[in-house]
Amino acid sequence: MFKVENVKKRFGGVQAIKGSNFEVPENKITALIGPNGAGKTTLFNIITGFIKPDEGDVYFRGQRITGKHPFEIANMGVSRTFQQVRLFKYLTIFDHLRMADDNQDTKLFKNLFARQKVDKEAYEKVLEQYGIERGLDALASELSYGQRKLLDLAMAQRKQHKILMLDEPVAGVNAVIQERIENYLLDLKQQGETILLIDHDMKFVRRLADYVIALDAGVVLVDGEPEKVLTDKRVLEAYLGE
Amino acid sequence: MISTYLIHIAIIIVIFAILAASLNLSLGYTGMINLGHIAFYGIGAYSSAILTIRHDFAFIPAIICGGLIASVFGWFLTVITSRLKGDYFALGTLGFAFVAYAVFLNWTSLTRGPLGIPGIPRPEIFGYVVRSTSDYLTFSLIVAAIVITFLWLLTRSRYGKLLEATRDDAVGLQMLGKNIFRLKYQSMMVAAFCAAIAGSLYGHYISFIDPSTFYLNDIVILLTIAIVGGLASLRGSIAAAIIIILLPEMLRFVNMPPSMIGPMRQILYALLLILILMFRPRGLFGKVDLE
């Protein structure tokens, strides 16, 4: 699905990514792990076009996407959530879900006189499906952190995509919501979704991932089956120190 | 006499309501802290005046051309400020207003500079000349109704929600596949078009324009209207235009030296802004916080 080829990125005096090479397989859950500062989120930002690499290339289904704008990459079928949930605080849950549905809303004059026939029941079902407890008219700013995470996930999943990229999907949420998100991701796995996720919770990664890529200082230490990667001496050293 | 005076005030209110509502599109709905909106007002007034006087354009084509010219400048302003954010963007747009003022003042072969352009004709629509002040009020109200209805339809549409999302979190919106640069320049172009219409209405009403009309003083009035009315609220812009234009008029009936009226007007605006920010930070009808 994705191929990251010799990607390097420096921020001032810090070499954040020293030359990453890896591939993300299709129809599997791949976990990107590594200690803080390993360059996981930087790689996510490079893949989705928010940061340009100094060197190297990223390919999506064989097509080079380095240098493309984030919205272009999103429209190619890359759906992503962020570590800090990014919602639109003065818009309602309904507005959020509708915005994720399609790109018809970008047409200025077509929307001006468009009559808005909406099957609100279908959207209510989405709330139920994701366990979002507030109504469609609630503002994003009124939601708790966990509920915002669920809405963020619902939007990423509703947006037409070929891959879901989730940056710490269960970080900072309570055990109930964590279980809800985990079960939801397991369902998606069974449906053959391709998911690339970042997480620090190794138990969560072990339960969910089919394939794990361990990074340290922006370099791939080891990749492969979860059991192999999570017990690798180099990975343990990177997390715990020598 | 009094009724003529009141009608004059009403026309100015209507013009500023259009101007403030259009500013609210870029400032309140799209989150672009645009301090250069007054330049579009000036571009509209000058374009329409020059086209009707020197090129014999009829009023309607002249006002539309004025809007289109301002829209092109709106696009240009968005392009040159596309890498600026927050305060820097605000300063960039303020710089645009200063540059526009400098052009109005110094390109004398086009604008007659500080001498201004006199003799701007009253609008003629399908053979009918809008000559009397009361007719001009009716005419301005019709134009305002069209412009504000257009802005209302736009802001309540799905497209309008996208503009609001651009204001709230442009990064998140890009991952939904939306081109935020396009949304921003479209918003600025529409706002500029509407501001230019207000400028044309002003020029053809007063029949004389000079650069001083499109400078700092009017930027302050316009921003005060937008903030007092509240961000992302068209009815707020209309209500605040009424209050802010009427408020200093009351000074005319207070016994004070004429030299004091100007500074008192500025003090009133400042006082009102401070009170609003202290006790009603969202303004009269605002939907979002002033950040």
Interface residues (C-beta under 8 A of the other chain):
Chain A: T48 F50 H69 P70 F71 A74 N75 S79 R80 F82 R86 L87 F88 K89 Y90 L91 D95 R98 M99 A100 N103 Q104 D105 T106 K107 L108 N111 L112 F113 A114 Q116 M155 A156 K159
Chain B: F150 L153 L154 S157 R158 Y159 G160 K161 L162 E164 A165 R167 D168 D169 V171 G172 L173 Q174 M175 L176 G177 K178 N179 I180 R182 L183 Q186 V190 A232 K287 V288
